[in-house]
Amino acid sequence: MKIIILGTTQIGRTLAENLASEKNDITVIDTDTEALRELQNRFDIRTVRGLGSYPDVLEEAQASDTDMLVAVTDSDEVNMLSCQVAYSLFNIPKKISRIRSPHYLATPDLYSSDNLPVDVCISPEQLVARYVSQLIERPGTLQVLDFYEGKVQLVAVRIRQGGNLSGVTLGEMEKLIEDFNSHVAAVFRETQAVQLTSDVVMKSGDEVFFISERSHVSKVLDAFGCERNRYKNIMVAGGGTIGFLVTKNLEDKFSMKVIETNRNRANYLAGKLEKATVLFGDATDTALLQGENIQKMDVFCALTNNDEDNIMSCLQAKKMGVPHVIALVARPAYADLIEGGDIDIIISPQHATISTILAHIRQGDVMNVHSLRRGAAEAIEVVVHGDERTSNVVGREIRNIKMPEGANVGVIVRSGNVLVPHDDTVIESEDHIIIFLTDKLRSRELEKLFQVKVTFI
């Protein structure tokens, strides 16, 4: 697929890296010569220097022969105008725009071929806020991701020393959740995927990914003994868009406190939030934290736009007795450095955004794609089409389907019902299949497997 990416933002760079590794034809446009040179030296991509909303710049990037434009600059206006030019002058079929301002997002009717021709609007702030909110609503989880319109969830938990799962076999673990239409999709030990055999023994530190009906996730977590007590007291550092949205989402369910360093912004938050307590100050100020009973918090979330402040405030909160801390970290180098340390969960805004974009890039009828393990793995929801004559999978038992190495069928949703797959389960047309792929480089093989043949009408 031929794709133009506008912007060498962190999201733009990460997206270019992901898509280039999948053998797409990538061109990146930006005004920053040094950033373009760095990308070109690292990856097999083309670069064009200039403003992506200028027609001559898009023409130089061969826009007339492009399948998709992804505008992820820091300017909403440049992103939207670029989509308009791409549509009006170059007829690019798919146009994706990053839009951050809630003023633009509040009017969805604005985006259509008759108005602004943006096919997909992406708000990283809203995606991250929803993600953080789900983690807090599911105590003890590392990741919570939605499939099948939110009715199915993929959840990651860590095996704790002395916990219910430490020392049990995979077969015993599956038996704990067999009544809940749930299935273990993958186990990672450090950086490696563990082969899923019934006699493999869980060890402290392992990450277990299971897929379940949304209504059964709490029952599975309870069976696993991950977190029997719900959180009550939450403190959020940073009252920007993400911090505000998380606090707004959760203030009816938890006792919320949000700390903001800008007095005008703090006053704004106080006027918009109904139940949460808004504090003006610095989240790294130990006197402020002590005065607000930091030791009584169940979760501390650092959601400012400064990686260093987020890391330091989380480490400080952990030292002061908060059992669970979450940090928003955009720079991959920082995330690599602190992963596995005292910070329980590291949130990557670019990977949350990329997951949304990937669903529109994948071939075949792919409904959802979630980037996992910092981009190394993926979970994919694909809809099966065709019949036994035109499909490689319809009418076949799972054990007779040649899946790519590292691919594991998590669940099948058939006519709205969630089915736990077995080796003898037969795939039917219109099944929604959620597959965990431990090596994302095999995603093309998976797409090809589920594509119908040319004779399908």
C-alpha positions in Angstrom: 0.0 0.0 0.0 1.2 3.5 -0.9 0.9 5.8 2.1 1.8 9.5 2.7 2.4 10.5 6.4 2.3 14.2 7.3 4.4 15.1 10.3 7.5 13.8 12.1 5.8 13.9 15.4 6.4 11.0 17.8 3.3 9.4 16.4 4.4 10.1 12.8 7.8 8.6 13.4 6.4 5.5 15.2 3.8 5.0 12.4 6.5 5.3 9.7 8.6 2.7 11.5 5.6 0.3 11.9 4.4 0.6 8.3 7.9 0.5 6.7 8.6 -2.8 8.4 5.5 -4.3 6.8 6.8 -3.5 3.3 4.4 -0.5 2.6 5.6 2.3 0.2 5.9 5.2 2.7 6.5 8.9 2.1 6.9 11.3 5.0 6.3 15.0 4.6 7.6 17.6 7.1 9.3 21.0 7.2 12.1 19.7 9.6 15.0 18.6 7.4 16.9 17.0 10.2 14.0 14.9 11.3 13.4 13.7 7.7 17.1 12.8 7.3 17.0 10.8 10.5 14.0 8.8 9.3 15.4 8.2 5.9 18.6 6.9 7.4 16.8 4.5 9.6 14.1 3.2 7.3 13.4 2.4 3.7 11.1 5.4 3.0 10.9 8.5 0.9 10.8 12.0 2.4 9.6 15.4 1.1 10.4 18.7 2.7 7.5 21.1 2.9 4.1 21.8 4.4 1.7 18.9 3.7 -1.2 21.2 3.0 0.6 22.8 0.0 -0.6 21.2 -3.4 2.9 21.3 -4.9 4.4 19.5 -1.9 1.7 16.7 -2.2 2.3 16.6 -5.9 6.1 16.0 -5.2 5.1 13.2 -2.9 3.2 11.6 -5.8 -0.2 12.1 -4.1 -2.1 11.3 -7.3 -0.9 7.7 -7.0 -1.4 7.2 -3.3 -3.8 4.9 -1.4 -3.9 6.7 1.9 -2.9 10.0 3.6 -2.3 10.1 7.3 -2.0 13.7 8.7 -0.5 13.7 12.2 1.2 17.0 12.5 0.8 19.1 15.6 -1.6 21.4 13.8 -5.3 20.4 13.5 -5.8 23.0 10.8 -2.9 21.8 8.7 -4.1 18.2 9.1 -7.7 19.0 8.0 -6.6 21.3 5.2 -4.2 18.6 3.9 -7.1 16.1 3.7 -9.2 18.7 1.8 -6.4 19.2 -0.8 -5.7 15.5 -1.0 -9.4 14.9 -1.8 -10.0 17.9 -4.1 -6.9 17.8 -6.2 -5.5 14.2 -5.9 -8.5 12.0 -5.1 -6.7 10.1 -2.4 -9.2 7.3 -1.4 -8.6 7.3 2.4 -7.7 10.3 4.5 -6.9 10.0 8.2 -6.4 13.1 10.4 -5.2 13.7 13.9 -7.5 16.2 15.6 -6.8 17.3 19.1 -9.1 20.2 19.8 -12.4 19.3 21.4 -14.0 22.2 19.6 -13.5 20.4 16.3 -14.3 17.0 17.7 -17.6 18.2 19.1 -19.1 18.5 15.6 -18.9 15.1 13.9 -21.2 16.3 11.0 -18.3 18.5 10.0 -16.5 15.6 8.4 -17.9 14.4 5.1 -17.2 14.6 1.4 -19.5 17.6 1.2 -17.8 19.5 4.1 -14.3 18.4 5.3 -13.4 15.1 3.6 -11.7 13.5 6.6 -12.6 9.7 6.5 -11.2 9.0 10.0 -10.7 11.4 12.8 -8.2 10.4 15.5 -7.8 12.0 18.9 -4.8 10.6 20.7 -5.9 12.3 23.9 -9.4 10.7 23.9 -7.9 7.3 23.0 -5.4 7.5 25.9 -8.0 8.8 28.4 -10.4 5.9 27.5 -7.5 3.5 27.9 -6.4 4.8 31.3 -10.0 4.9 32.5 -10.5 1.2 31.6 -7.3 0.2 33.5 -8.6 1.9 36.6 -12.0 0.3 36.3 -10.3 -3.1 36.0 -8.1 -3.3 39.1 -4.9 -5.4 38.7 -4.8 -5.2 34.9 -1.9 -4.1 32.6 -4.0 -3.7 29.5 -7.6 -3.7 28.6 -8.6 -3.6 24.9 -12.0 -3.7 23.2 -13.2 -5.9 20.3 -16.5 -6.6 18.7 -18.0 -3.2 19.6 -16.7 -3.4 23.1 -18.5 -6.7 23.9 -15.3 -8.7 24.0 -12.1 -7.6 25.8 -8.5 -8.6 25.7 -7.0 -8.2 29.2 -3.4 -8.5 30.4 -2.4 -9.4 34.0 1.0 -10.0 35.6 1.7 -13.1 37.7 2.5 -12.0 41.2 4.9 -13.8 43.6 2.8 -15.9 45.9 -0.4 -15.1 44.0 -3.2 -17.4 42.8 -1.5 -18.1 39.5 2.1 -18.5 40.5 3.2 -22.1 40.0 0.0 -23.3 38.3 0.0 -24.8 34.8 -1.7 -23.3 31.8 -4.2 -26.2 31.9 -5.1 -25.4 35.5 -5.5 -21.7 34.6 -7.8 -22.5 31.7 -9.9 -24.7 34.0 -10.4 -21.7 36.4 -12.1 -19.7 33.6 -13.8 -22.4 31.5 -17.2 -21.4 32.7 -16.8 -17.7 31.7 -16.3 -18.1 27.9 -12.7 -17.0 28.4 -9.5 -18.2 26.9 -5.8 -17.5 27.5 -4.4 -16.1 24.2 -0.8 -15.6 25.1 1.8 -15.7 27.8 5.0 -13.6 27.8 8.0 -14.3 29.9 10.2 -11.2 29.8 10.4 -10.5 26.1 9.6 -13.9 24.8 6.2 -15.6 24.1 5.7 -18.9 25.9 4.5 -21.9 24.0 0.9 -22.5 25.0 0.9 -26.1 26.2 -1.3 -27.3 29.0 1.7 -28.3 31.2 3.6 -25.0 31.0 4.0 -23.6 34.5 3.3 -19.9 35.3 6.1 -18.0 36.9 6.3 -14.7 38.8 6.5 -11.8 36.4 4.8 -13.6 33.5 2.3 -11.5 31.5 -0.9 -13.4 30.8 -3.3 -12.2 28.0 -6.8 -13.6 28.2 -9.9 -12.8 26.0 -13.4 -12.8 27.5 -16.9 -11.5 27.1 -16.9 -8.0 28.7 -19.5 -9.1 31.3 -17.2 -11.9 32.5 -13.9 -10.1 32.8 -14.5 -9.3 36.5 -15.2 -12.9 37.2 -12.0 -14.0 35.5 -10.0 -11.4 37.4 -11.5 -12.6 40.6 -10.8 -16.3 39.8 -7.2 -15.3 39.1 -7.1 -13.4 42.4 -5.5 -10.4 40.7 -7.3 -7.7 42.7 -10.2 -8.5 44.9 -10.7 -4.9 46.2 -11.8 -2.2 43.9 -9.9 1.1 43.8 -11.5 4.0 45.7 -9.0 6.9 45.8 -7.4 8.1 42.6 -4.9 11.0 42.1 -4.2 12.4 38.7 -1.1 14.6 38.0 -1.8 16.9 35.1 -5.0 18.7 34.2 -4.5 18.9 30.4 -6.9 17.2 28.0 -6.0 13.7 29.0 -6.0 14.3 32.8 -9.3 16.2 32.5 -11.0 13.4 30.4 -9.8 10.7 32.8 -11.0 12.6 35.8 -14.4 13.5 34.2 -14.9 9.8 33.1 -14.2 8.5 36.7 -15.4 11.2 39.1 -18.8 9.5 39.6 -17.2 6.2 40.4 -14.1 7.1 42.5 -12.9 9.8 44.8 -10.8 11.8 42.4 -8.1 14.5 42.9 -6.3 16.2 40.1 -3.2 18.4 40.4 -2.5 21.2 37.9 0.5 23.5 37.8 -1.2 26.3 35.8 -3.6 28.5 37.9 -5.9 29.5 35.0 -6.2 25.8 33.9 -6.9 24.8 37.5 -9.7 27.3 37.7 -11.1 26.0 34.5 -11.0 22.4 35.7 -12.7 23.4 39.0 -15.6 24.9 36.9 -15.9 21.8 34.7 -15.5 19.0 37.2 -18.5 18.4 39.5 -17.2 16.0 42.1 -13.4 15.8 41.8 -11.1 17.9 43.9 -8.8 20.3 41.9 -5.4 21.2 43.4 -3.1 24.0 42.2 0.5 22.9 42.6 3.3 20.6 41.5 2.8 16.9 41.6 6.5 16.4 42.5 6.0 18.6 45.6 6.3 16.1 48.5 4.7 18.6 51.0 1.6 18.9 48.7 1.4 15.2 48.3 1.7 14.5 52.0 -0.9 17.2 52.8 -3.3 15.4 50.4 -2.8 12.1 52.1 -0.9 10.5 49.2 -0.4 7.3 51.2 -4.2 6.7 51.1 -4.4 6.8 47.3 -5.0 3.5 45.5 -3.7 4.7 42.1 -1.5 7.7 41.1 -1.7 8.6 37.3 0.9 11.0 35.9 -0.6 12.3 32.7 1.2 15.6 31.9 2.8 16.3 28.6 6.3 16.0 30.1 7.8 12.5 30.3 10.4 13.4 32.9 7.8 14.9 35.3 5.5 11.9 34.8 8.3 9.4 35.6 9.6 11.4 38.6 6.2 12.0 40.1 5.3 8.3 39.8 8.5 7.2 41.4 7.9 9.8 44.2 4.3 8.5 44.7 5.5 4.9 44.8 8.1 5.8 47.4 5.4 7.5 49.5 3.2 4.4 49.6 0.9 4.4 46.6 0.5 0.7 45.5 -0.3 1.4 41.8 1.3 4.1 39.6 0.7 4.8 35.9 2.9 7.0 33.8 2.2 8.5 30.4 5.6 8.3 28.5 5.9 9.3 24.8 9.6 8.8 24.2 10.4 5.1 23.5 13.9 5.4 25.0 12.5 6.4 28.3 9.9 3.7 28.3 12.6 1.1 27.5 14.7 2.4 30.4 12.0 2.2 33.1 10.0 -0.8 31.9 10.0 -3.5 34.6 10.9 -1.1 37.4 8.8 0.6 40.1 6.3 2.1 37.7 3.5 -0.5 37.3 2.1 0.6 33.9 3.6 2.8 31.1 1.2 4.3 28.6 2.4 5.0 25.1 0.2 7.6 23.3 1.6 6.7 19.9 0.8 3.0 20.2 -2.8 3.8 21.2 -3.1 5.9 18.1 -1.3 3.5 15.8 -3.7 0.7 16.7 -6.6 2.8 15.4 -4.8 3.6 12.2 -3.7 0.0 11.6 -7.3 -1.2 11.4 -7.7 1.0 8.3 -4.5 -0.2 6.7 -4.8 -3.9 7.0 -6.0 -5.9 4.0 -9.2 -7.9 4.1 -12.1 -7.3 6.4 -10.2 -6.3 9.5 -12.4 -4.7 12.1 -9.9 -3.9 14.9 -6.1 -4.0 15.4 -4.4 -3.4 18.7 -0.6 -2.9 18.9 0.8 -4.8 21.9 4.1 -5.3 23.7 5.3 -1.9 22.5 4.5 -2.8 18.9 6.1 -6.3 18.7 2.8 -8.2 18.9 -0.8 -7.5 17.7 -4.3 -8.6 18.4 -6.6 -8.6 15.3 -10.3 -8.9 14.8 -11.1 -10.2 11.4 -14.5 -11.1 9.8 -14.6 -14.3 7.8 -16.3 -14.1 4.3 -16.8 -16.5 1.5 -17.6 -20.2 1.4 -15.6 -23.5 1.3 -14.8 -22.8 -2.4 -13.6 -19.2 -2.1 -12.2 -19.1 1.4 -9.1 -20.7 2.9 -10.7 -21.1 6.3 -14.5 -21.5 6.0 -15.7 -25.1 6.7 -12.3 -26.1 8.1 -11.4 -27.1 11.6 -8.9 -24.8 13.3 -6.3 -27.6 13.5 -6.4 -27.9 9.7 -5.9 -24.2 9.1 -2.2 -23.3 8.5 -1.9 -20.2 10.8 1.2 -18.1 10.7 3.7 -19.1 13.4 2.8 -17.4 16.7 -0.9 -16.9 15.8 -3.5 -18.1 18.3 -7.2 -17.9 17.9 -8.5 -16.2 21.1 -12.3 -16.4 20.7 -14.9 -16.6 17.9 -18.0 -14.4 17.9 -20.8 -16.1 16.0 -24.2 -14.4 15.7 -23.3 -12.4 18.8 -22.3 -15.4 20.9 -18.8 -15.7 22.2 -17.3 -19.2 21.6 -14.0 -20.5 23.1 -12.2 -22.3 20.2 -10.9 -25.8 20.2 -8.9 -27.7 17.7 -12.0 -29.3 16.2 -14.0 -26.0 16.0 -15.2 -25.4 12.4 -14.9 -21.8 11.0 -18.1 -20.4 9.5 -18.7 -17.5 7.2 -19.4 -14.2 9.0 -17.5 -15.4 12.1 -15.6 -12.6 13.9 -12.3 -14.2 14.9 -10.0 -12.5 17.4 -6.4 -13.6 16.9 -3.3 -12.9 19.0 -0.2 -12.6 16.9 3.0 -12.7 18.9 5.1 -11.5 15.9 3.4 -8.6 14.1 5.7 -9.1 11.1 3.5 -12.1 10.3 0.4 -9.9 10.0 0.5 -9.9 6.2 0.4 -13.8 6.2 -2.6 -13.6 8.4 -4.4 -11.1 6.2 -3.7 -13.2 3.1 -5.0 -16.3 4.8 -8.4 -14.7 5.5 -8.8 -13.0 2.1 -11.4 -14.5 -0.1 -10.4 -15.7 -3.6 -11.1 -13.6 -6.7 -14.1 -15.8 -7.6 -16.0 -14.6 -4.5 -18.9 -12.2 -5.4 
